[in-house]
Amino acid sequence: MNRLKDATSPYLLQHAGNPVDWHPWGEEAFAEARRRDVPLLISVGYSACHWCHVMAHESFEDAETAALMNEHFVNIKVDREERPDVDAVYMTATQAMIQQGGWPMTVFATPEGHPFYCGTYFPRPHFRRLLTEVHRVWTGDREAVLQQGAKVVEALNTNASLPNGPLPGDDTLRQAVDNLRGSFDPVHGGFGGAPKFPPSMVLEFLLRSCEREMTGRTLDAMARGGLYDQLGGGFARYSVDARWVVPHFEKMLYDNALLLRIYTHWWKAGGGEQARRVALETADWLLREMRTPEGGFASALDADSEGVEGKFYVWTPGELVEVLGEDDGRWAAELFEVTDAGTFEHGASVLQLLRDPDDQARYADVRARLLAARERRVRPGRDDKVVASWTGLAVAALAETGAVFERPDLVAAATAAAELIAGTHMRDGRLLRTSRDGRAGTNAGVLDDYANVAEGLIALYGVTGEARWLRLAGSLLDTVLDRFSDGSGGFYDTADDAERLFQRPQDATDNAVPSGRYAAAGALLSYGALTGSTRHREAAEAALGTVSVLAAAHARFAGWGLAVARAALSGPVEVAVVGPPDDARTVALHREALLADVPGLVVALGHGGGRSGARGNGQATEPVFPALLEGRGLVDDAPAAYVCRNFTCRLPATTPDSLRTQLTT
């Protein structure tokens, strides 16, 4: 029976034709396991996962293996990107049992969902033996299995959360910088050894802390290596080596949204042409390859094409000559580090750009011709579901990049994505996590959905001045405070009315994206700075307490929390720009504010002169929103900008130069 055919997840649809009798996650599968008195086999993965595809081809498409699975188990297929809560609780169990994790994740659980044996990828012979052995133990020593499941659940629910500390101060943040310096690779950039993941959240903290060496070295090295697509723009998931040469080729929306924003911030901090190039190429890649017809952004591109990892992206010297001719082919091979020996597999090389081209016109021509030739290759698969959280990250990045580099098309793309979230992902004031083809999925939004969408909407408001985006962000953050709070200053990853799993997930550390806790803290801090809401400010500061616990020894896992803490200690700086929106002087002041390299800067844009109270005729006026604009008026009928901290403002600036001086002193 094909129970996956109506899924909104491309990953589940990839498995709809398997001989395995898959169930989607849900009560029906649990009830069937209880009825048959068999264990659950829960397989968790995602569409761009290379080893997920390998295990699918080896085992799930194999009739004999599928027969074993169907006979002895109720099989559940889970897209970790649609159900991060399910993934989180079982990944915690997997890591506790085998001291490592990854995808595909393979979990054997009781009909109540309690895990008793976990693993990741299994080759087909090993997997078949495992299926047989688990069945033997289940039927022959049931009590031991049930006890094991109960012990796992008990252990995971004991001390499941980090202790809270005080709001981090300057000393704590300096300790974090020292801790990061201890694992920094001064030769190749990044932190630690292979594999190397782009440390986006950590880099944001270091940039806000004016640590230019670690930030610049890492951003430059990533942009020049094979992690970055030198032809099409955009970054791969991670580098398998310490030198950023050979990537794991899948491209994820969340990585590229985070990196787009940090490269834009690096440019504002003096990153130069390299920062600008990478930011704009990555933004163009997002619009060209990741946009959906509804205005959203697809989740990922596969690593594989034609069943071969990286085939779409790599080149040999001969292929370069074939496309470019002898002279340009040899020039390109030298420029892009393409050798006869190859840097990847089968004599092929991943393109790198370790030095700046000596002929920019020739470089642009060669790059365009190679990209056109590559477009004729078989493309990697695309997971075109829209995830609210990652779309929020993209909205923030595109809005800021568009404003900084005067690219209105990027701001328009951010606005269209926000419209999709507001129109398709909202139901009765609550957020749904995914959509596909304009149809919302059924999975409730989790904490990072609410937080990252709010972050994106606040950034979009700062760029456009459209108060509707800030109002929606406030509604989402009110839900965070009302539904996700743990009562101790932190947040659960799921709402209080969400489906109950054997553990309510709560992760205070960053992973591929900022932890929901720190993402919420950042959005709450910005919203409080714009509106003057003490409730939001205090909630942000309370949520940052775990940063004090992690900073000295585990700073790499709290990068976004550290970045938000740096913004909190800086104020954050608030800028209210007032003036007619079509006045060139207003536009110039607004742009100067957005160009400022200030940690956690928030910008409000309004017509000026607003103040709540009573009109002369006794009728009450509408309260000014956001409150940062209240009482901030024109100066001698000219547009003005007010630089404030905690709503205490300096004298208004009426020229970009005077505003720049206030923002840098």
DAZIZI-V584995 format. One record per residue. RES is the residue in three letters. D_CENTER is the distance of its C-alpha to the mean C-alpha in Angstrom with 2 decimals. Layout:
# DAZIZI-V584995
res->RES d_center->D_CENTER
res->RES d_center->D_CENTER
This chain:
# DAZIZI-V584995
res->MET d_center->35.24
res->ASN d_center->32.07
res->ARG d_center->29.91
res->LEU d_center->26.65
res->LYS d_center->28.01
res->ASP d_center->26.74
res->ALA d_center->23.14
res->THR d_center->20.32
res->SER d_center->18.25
res->PRO d_center->19.06
res->TYR d_center->18.76
res->LEU d_center->21.45
res->LEU d_center->23.45
res->GLN d_center->23.57
res->HIS d_center->25.53
res->ALA d_center->27.66
res->GLY d_center->30.58
res->ASN d_center->30.67
res->PRO d_center->33.96
res->VAL d_center->32.05
res->ASP d_center->32.60
res->TRP d_center->28.98
res->HIS d_center->28.18
res->PRO d_center->24.91
res->TRP d_center->23.81
res->GLY d_center->26.29
res->GLU d_center->29.62
res->GLU d_center->31.62
res->ALA d_center->30.58
res->PHE d_center->31.40
res->ALA d_center->34.71
res->GLU d_center->35.59
res->ALA d_center->35.07
res->ARG d_center->37.35
res->ARG d_center->39.87
res->ARG d_center->40.07
res->ASP d_center->39.77
res->VAL d_center->37.32
res->PRO d_center->34.03
res->LEU d_center->30.59
res->LEU d_center->28.78
res->ILE d_center->25.05
res->SER d_center->23.07
res->VAL d_center->19.27
res->GLY d_center->17.17
res->TYR d_center->15.03
res->SER d_center->16.27
res->ALA d_center->15.06
res->CYS d_center->16.36
res->HIS d_center->19.48
res->TRP d_center->21.34
res->CYS d_center->20.74
res->HIS d_center->22.68
res->VAL d_center->25.28
res->MET d_center->26.00
res->ALA d_center->26.20
res->HIS d_center->28.75
res->GLU d_center->30.69
res->SER d_center->30.92
res->PHE d_center->29.65
res->GLU d_center->31.54
res->ASP d_center->34.59
res->ALA d_center->37.27
res->GLU d_center->38.79
res->THR d_center->35.59
res->ALA d_center->34.61
res->ALA d_center->38.10
res->LEU d_center->37.65
res->MET d_center->34.37
res->ASN d_center->35.93
res->GLU d_center->39.14
res->HIS d_center->37.84
res->PHE d_center->34.46
res->VAL d_center->32.54
res->ASN d_center->29.46
res->ILE d_center->26.09
res->LYS d_center->23.20
res->VAL d_center->19.72
res->ASP d_center->16.48
res->ARG d_center->13.99
res->GLU d_center->11.27
res->GLU d_center->13.87
res->ARG d_center->15.14
res->PRO d_center->12.75
res->ASP d_center->15.73
res->VAL d_center->18.14
res->ASP d_center->16.11
res->ALA d_center->15.73
res->VAL d_center->19.46
res->TYR d_center->20.70
res->MET d_center->18.54
res->THR d_center->20.03
res->ALA d_center->23.38
res->THR d_center->22.93
res->GLN d_center->22.09
res->ALA d_center->25.02
res->MET d_center->27.36
res->ILE d_center->26.74
res->GLN d_center->24.89
res->GLN d_center->22.07
res->GLY d_center->19.48
res->GLY d_center->17.73
res->TRP d_center->17.81
res->PRO d_center->19.96
res->MET d_center->20.75
res->THR d_center->24.33
res->VAL d_center->25.64
res->PHE d_center->29.23
res->ALA d_center->29.74
res->THR d_center->32.66
res->PRO d_center->33.12
res->GLU d_center->31.77
res->GLY d_center->28.44
res->HIS d_center->29.24
res->PRO d_center->28.10
res->PHE d_center->30.96
res->TYR d_center->29.89
res->CYS d_center->26.49
res->GLY d_center->25.43
res->THR d_center->23.11
res->TYR d_center->24.56
res->PHE d_center->28.34
res->PRO d_center->30.64
res->ARG d_center->32.90
res->PRO d_center->36.06
res->HIS d_center->34.33
res->PHE d_center->32.52
res->ARG d_center->35.85
res->ARG d_center->37.57
res->LEU d_center->34.88
res->LEU d_center->35.26
res->THR d_center->39.00
res->GLU d_center->38.88
res->VAL d_center->36.57
res->HIS d_center->38.93
res->ARG d_center->41.90
res->VAL d_center->40.61
res->TRP d_center->39.62
res->THR d_center->43.09
res->GLY d_center->45.04
res->ASP d_center->43.45
res->ARG d_center->41.52
res->GLU d_center->42.06
res->ALA d_center->40.40
res->VAL d_center->37.30
res->LEU d_center->37.13
res->GLN d_center->37.67
res->GLN d_center->34.91
res->GLY d_center->32.43
res->ALA d_center->33.70
res->LYS d_center->33.44
res->VAL d_center->29.82
res->VAL d_center->28.92
res->GLU d_center->31.07
res->ALA d_center->29.62
res->LEU d_center->25.99
res->ASN d_center->26.96
res->THR d_center->28.83
res->ASN d_center->27.11
res->ALA d_center->23.71
res->SER d_center->22.20
res->LEU d_center->22.28
res->PRO d_center->25.14
res->ASN d_center->24.64
res->GLY d_center->26.06
res->PRO d_center->26.93
res->LEU d_center->24.75
res->PRO d_center->24.06
res->GLY d_center->26.57
res->ASP d_center->27.12
res->ASP d_center->28.65
res->THR d_center->25.67
res->LEU d_center->23.30
res->ARG d_center->25.89
res->GLN d_center->25.93
res->ALA d_center->22.19
res->VAL d_center->22.80
res->ASP d_center->25.74
res->ASN d_center->23.84
res->LEU d_center->21.23
res->ARG d_center->24.19
res->GLY d_center->25.73
res->SER d_center->23.16
res->PHE d_center->22.58
res->ASP d_center->23.86
res->PRO d_center->26.08
res->VAL d_center->26.99
res->HIS d_center->23.81
res->GLY d_center->21.18
res->GLY d_center->18.33
res->PHE d_center->19.09
res->GLY d_center->21.17
res->GLY d_center->22.34
res->ALA d_center->21.35
res->PRO d_center->18.93
res->LYS d_center->16.71
res->PHE d_center->12.94
res->PRO d_center->11.53
res->PRO d_center->11.55
res->SER d_center->9.37
res->MET d_center->9.74
res->VAL d_center->13.32
res->LEU d_center->14.14
res->GLU d_center->13.39
res->PHE d_center->15.81
res->LEU d_center->18.29
res->LEU d_center->18.35
res->ARG d_center->19.07
res->SER d_center->21.69
res->CYS d_center->23.35
res->GLU d_center->22.97
res->ARG d_center->23.28
res->GLU d_center->24.48
res->MET d_center->21.61
res->THR d_center->19.05
res->GLY d_center->21.12
res->ARG d_center->22.20
res->THR d_center->18.78
res->LEU d_center->17.38
res->ASP d_center->20.70
res->ALA d_center->20.92
res->MET d_center->17.57
res->ALA d_center->18.57
res->ARG d_center->22.01
res->GLY d_center->21.33
res->GLY d_center->20.67
res->LEU d_center->16.94
res->TYR d_center->16.99
res->ASP d_center->18.65
res->GLN d_center->21.75
res->LEU d_center->23.01
res->GLY d_center->20.30
res->GLY d_center->17.51
res->GLY d_center->13.90
res->PHE d_center->12.77
res->ALA d_center->13.23
res->ARG d_center->11.37
res->TYR d_center->13.84
res->SER d_center->17.48
res->VAL d_center->20.16
res->ASP d_center->22.36
res->ALA d_center->22.36
res->ARG d_center->23.16
res->TRP d_center->20.12
res->VAL d_center->22.66
res->VAL d_center->21.79
res->PRO d_center->18.27
res->HIS d_center->17.16
res->PHE d_center->17.01
res->GLU d_center->14.36
res->LYS d_center->11.86
res->MET d_center->8.38
res->LEU d_center->6.93
res->TYR d_center->3.25
res->ASP d_center->5.63
res->ASN d_center->7.91
res->ALA d_center->6.62
res->LEU d_center->6.09
res->LEU d_center->9.29
res->LEU d_center->11.04
res->ARG d_center->11.02
res->ILE d_center->12.27
res->TYR d_center->14.84
res->THR d_center->16.04
res->HIS d_center->16.48
res->TRP d_center->18.23
res->TRP d_center->20.52
res->LYS d_center->21.46
res->ALA d_center->22.29
res->GLY d_center->24.56
res->GLY d_center->22.54
res->GLY d_center->24.91
res->GLU d_center->25.02
res->GLN d_center->22.64
res->ALA d_center->19.78
res->ARG d_center->20.90
res->ARG d_center->21.33
res->VAL d_center->17.93
res->ALA d_center->16.19
res->LEU d_center->18.48
res->GLU d_center->18.48
res->THR d_center->14.73
res->ALA d_center->14.99
res->ASP d_center->18.01
res->TRP d_center->16.40
res->LEU d_center->13.76
res->LEU d_center->16.82
res->ARG d_center->19.08
res->GLU d_center->17.37
res->MET d_center->14.44
res->ARG d_center->16.02
res->THR d_center->17.75
res->PRO d_center->21.25
res->GLU d_center->20.26
res->GLY d_center->18.04
res->GLY d_center->14.63
res->PHE d_center->12.28
res->ALA d_center->12.55
res->SER d_center->10.04
res->ALA d_center->11.43
res->LEU d_center->14.63
res->ASP d_center->16.78
res->ALA d_center->18.06
res->ASP d_center->21.56
res->SER d_center->24.07
res->GLU d_center->27.59
res->GLY d_center->26.67
res->VAL d_center->26.16
res->GLU d_center->23.04
res->GLY d_center->22.49
res->LYS d_center->25.62
res->PHE d_center->24.18
res->TYR d_center->23.22
res->VAL d_center->26.08
res->TRP d_center->29.54
res->THR d_center->33.03
res->PRO d_center->35.56
res->GLY d_center->37.63
res->GLU d_center->34.92
res->LEU d_center->34.39
res->VAL d_center->38.15
res->GLU d_center->38.37
res->VAL d_center->35.96
res->LEU d_center->36.98
res->GLY d_center->40.53
res->GLU d_center->42.06
res->ASP d_center->41.65
res->ASP d_center->38.16
res->GLY d_center->37.06
res->ARG d_center->38.32
res->TRP d_center->36.88
res->ALA d_center->33.41
res->ALA d_center->33.73
res->GLU d_center->34.57
res->LEU d_center->31.86
res->PHE d_center->29.03
res->GLU d_center->30.42
res->VAL d_center->31.54
res->THR d_center->34.43
res->ASP d_center->36.92
res->ALA d_center->35.67
res->GLY d_center->32.03
res->THR d_center->28.92
res->PHE d_center->27.52
res->GLU d_center->29.65
res->HIS d_center->33.00
res->GLY d_center->33.64
res->ALA d_center->30.60
res->SER d_center->28.42
res->VAL d_center->24.86
res->LEU d_center->25.16
res->GLN d_center->24.76
res->LEU d_center->25.85
res->LEU d_center->27.21
res->ARG d_center->29.54
res->ASP d_center->29.76
res->PRO d_center->31.92
res->ASP d_center->35.52
res->ASP d_center->35.89
res->GLN d_center->33.03
res->ALA d_center->34.77
res->ARG d_center->35.33
res->TYR d_center->31.76
res->ALA d_center->30.48
res->ASP d_center->33.05
res->VAL d_center->32.33
res->ARG d_center->28.58
res->ALA d_center->29.17
res->ARG d_center->31.71
res->LEU d_center->29.61
res->LEU d_center->26.67
res->ALA d_center->29.22
res->ALA d_center->30.67
res->ARG d_center->27.36
res->GLU d_center->26.77
res->ARG d_center->29.91
res->ARG d_center->28.46
res->VAL d_center->27.12
res->ARG d_center->23.43
res->PRO d_center->20.80
res->GLY d_center->19.92
res->ARG d_center->17.13
res->ASP d_center->15.31
res->ASP d_center->15.74
res->LYS d_center->14.62
res->VAL d_center->12.51
res->VAL d_center->9.93
res->ALA d_center->10.23
res->SER d_center->7.07
res->TRP d_center->5.04
res->THR d_center->8.40
res->GLY d_center->8.55
res->LEU d_center->6.04
res->ALA d_center->8.31
res->VAL d_center->11.28
res->ALA d_center->11.09
res->ALA d_center->10.83
res->LEU d_center->13.49
res->ALA d_center->15.67
res->GLU d_center->15.97
res->THR d_center->16.48
res->GLY d_center->18.97
res->ALA d_center->20.82
res->VAL d_center->21.09
res->PHE d_center->22.28
res->GLU d_center->24.22
res->ARG d_center->22.56
res->PRO d_center->23.16
res->ASP d_center->21.86
res->LEU d_center->18.28
res->VAL d_center->18.88
res->ALA d_center->20.48
res->ALA d_center->17.54
res->ALA d_center->15.29
res->THR d_center->18.20
res->ALA d_center->18.63
res->ALA d_center->15.13
res->ALA d_center->15.82
res->GLU d_center->19.17
res->LEU d_center->17.86
res->ILE d_center->15.91
res->ALA d_center->19.06
res->GLY d_center->21.44
res->THR d_center->20.13
res->HIS d_center->17.65
res->MET d_center->19.96
res->ARG d_center->22.95
res->ASP d_center->25.48
res->GLY d_center->23.16
res->ARG d_center->20.50
res->LEU d_center->17.13
res->LEU d_center->16.75
res->ARG d_center->13.53
res->THR d_center->14.26
res->SER d_center->16.76
res->ARG d_center->18.41
res->ASP d_center->21.18
res->GLY d_center->21.17
res->ARG d_center->21.92
res->ALA d_center->19.90
res->GLY d_center->19.44
res->THR d_center->21.04
res->ASN d_center->18.31
res->ALA d_center->17.83
res->GLY d_center->14.66
res->VAL d_center->13.55
res->LEU d_center->12.90
res->ASP d_center->9.16
res->ASP d_center->10.03
res->TYR d_center->12.80
res->ALA d_center->11.32
res->ASN d_center->8.33
res->VAL d_center->10.86
res->ALA d_center->13.46
res->GLU d_center->11.77
res->GLY d_center->11.52
res->LEU d_center->15.07
res->ILE d_center->16.45
res->ALA d_center->15.44
res->LEU d_center->16.95
res->TYR d_center->19.99
res->GLY d_center->20.49
res->VAL d_center->20.71
res->THR d_center->22.77
res->GLY d_center->24.66
res->GLU d_center->24.40
res->ALA d_center->24.80
res->ARG d_center->23.79
res->TRP d_center->20.09
res->LEU d_center->20.73
res->ARG d_center->22.86
res->LEU d_center->20.29
res->ALA d_center->17.79
res->GLY d_center->20.75
res->SER d_center->21.45
res->LEU d_center->18.02
res->LEU d_center->18.32
res->ASP d_center->21.85
res->THR d_center->20.71
res->VAL d_center->18.43
res->LEU d_center->21.58
res->ASP d_center->23.93
res->ARG d_center->22.24
res->PHE d_center->19.80
res->SER d_center->21.86
res->ASP d_center->23.38
res->GLY d_center->26.36
res->SER d_center->25.95
res->GLY d_center->23.45
res->GLY d_center->20.32
res->PHE d_center->18.47
res->TYR d_center->18.28
res->ASP d_center->15.22
res->THR d_center->17.52
res->ALA d_center->20.03
res->ASP d_center->23.67
res->ASP d_center->24.74
res->ALA d_center->22.22
res->GLU d_center->23.58
res->ARG d_center->25.00
res->LEU d_center->24.03
res->PHE d_center->26.05
res->GLN d_center->23.69
res->ARG d_center->21.60
res->PRO d_center->18.29
res->GLN d_center->17.41
res->ASP d_center->15.13
res->ALA d_center->15.31
res->THR d_center->13.53
res->ASP d_center->10.11
res->ASN d_center->8.98
res->ALA d_center->6.25
res->VAL d_center->3.99
res->PRO d_center->6.80
res->SER d_center->9.53
res->GLY d_center->10.59
res->ARG d_center->13.69
res->TYR d_center->12.58
res->ALA d_center->10.24
res->ALA d_center->13.44
res->ALA d_center->15.61
res->GLY d_center->14.16
res->ALA d_center->14.55
res->LEU d_center->17.88
res->LEU d_center->19.11
res->SER d_center->18.60
res->TYR d_center->20.15
res->GLY d_center->22.96
res->ALA d_center->23.64
res->LEU d_center->24.12
res->THR d_center->26.13
res->GLY d_center->27.93
res->SER d_center->26.89
res->THR d_center->27.94
res->ARG d_center->26.40
res->HIS d_center->22.85
res->ARG d_center->23.53
res->GLU d_center->25.10
res->ALA d_center->22.36
res->ALA d_center->19.80
res->GLU d_center->22.26
res->ALA d_center->23.00
res->ALA d_center->19.44
res->LEU d_center->19.35
res->GLY d_center->22.31
res->THR d_center->20.61
res->VAL d_center->19.51
res->SER d_center->23.25
res->VAL d_center->23.54
res->LEU d_center->20.89
res->ALA d_center->21.45
res->ALA d_center->24.65
res->ALA d_center->23.91
res->HIS d_center->20.24
res->ALA d_center->18.45
res->ARG d_center->15.85
res->PHE d_center->14.46
res->ALA d_center->14.44
res->GLY d_center->13.09
res->TRP d_center->11.37
res->GLY d_center->14.47
res->LEU d_center->16.67
res->ALA d_center->15.29
res->VAL d_center->15.93
res->ALA d_center->19.25
res->ARG d_center->20.22
res->ALA d_center->19.73
res->ALA d_center->21.80
res->LEU d_center->24.50
res->SER d_center->24.64
res->GLY d_center->25.30
res->PRO d_center->22.90
res->VAL d_center->24.94
res->GLU d_center->25.56
res->VAL d_center->26.98
res->ALA d_center->28.90
res->VAL d_center->30.01
res->VAL d_center->32.94
res->GLY d_center->34.97
res->PRO d_center->35.57
res->PRO d_center->32.44
res->ASP d_center->34.68
res->ASP d_center->36.29
res->ALA d_center->35.44
res->ARG d_center->35.73
res->THR d_center->33.04
res->VAL d_center->30.73
res->ALA d_center->31.52
res->LEU d_center->30.89
res->HIS d_center->27.59
res->ARG d_center->26.43
res->GLU d_center->27.72
res->ALA d_center->25.75
res->LEU d_center->22.43
res->LEU d_center->23.35
res->ALA d_center->23.88
res->ASP d_center->22.21
res->VAL d_center->22.16
res->PRO d_center->19.70
res->GLY d_center->18.07
res->LEU d_center->20.51
res->VAL d_center->20.90
res->VAL d_center->23.06
res->ALA d_center->25.27
res->LEU d_center->27.33
res->GLY d_center->30.56
res->HIS d_center->34.13
res->GLY d_center->35.67
res->GLY d_center->38.62
res->GLY d_center->37.06
res->ARG d_center->38.35
res->SER d_center->38.60
res->GLY d_center->42.14
res->ALA d_center->45.23
res->ARG d_center->46.58
res->GLY d_center->50.20
res->ASN d_center->51.15
res->GLY d_center->49.82
res->GLN d_center->46.80
res->ALA d_center->43.49
res->THR d_center->40.78
res->GLU d_center->37.17
res->PRO d_center->35.07
res->VAL d_center->33.04
res->PHE d_center->29.28
res->PRO d_center->27.41
res->ALA d_center->30.01
res->LEU d_center->29.21
res->LEU d_center->31.19
res->GLU d_center->34.16
res->GLY d_center->37.25
res->ARG d_center->35.69
res->GLY d_center->38.08
res->LEU d_center->39.30
res->VAL d_center->41.50
res->ASP d_center->44.82
res->ASP d_center->43.27
res->ALA d_center->40.67
res->PRO d_center->36.86
res->ALA d_center->35.56
res->ALA d_center->32.51
res->TYR d_center->32.45
res->VAL d_center->30.56
res->CYS d_center->30.24
res->ARG d_center->29.06
res->ASN d_center->29.31
res->PHE d_center->31.13
res->THR d_center->33.79
res->CYS d_center->34.11
res->ARG d_center->35.92
res->LEU d_center->38.40
res->PRO d_center->36.93
res->ALA d_center->36.16
res->THR d_center->37.52
res->THR d_center->36.68
res->PRO d_center->33.55
res->ASP d_center->35.37
res->SER d_center->36.17
res->LEU d_center->32.64
res->ARG d_center->31.31
res->THR d_center->33.90
res->GLN d_center->32.88
res->LEU d_center->29.18
res->THR d_center->30.09
res->THR d_center->32.87
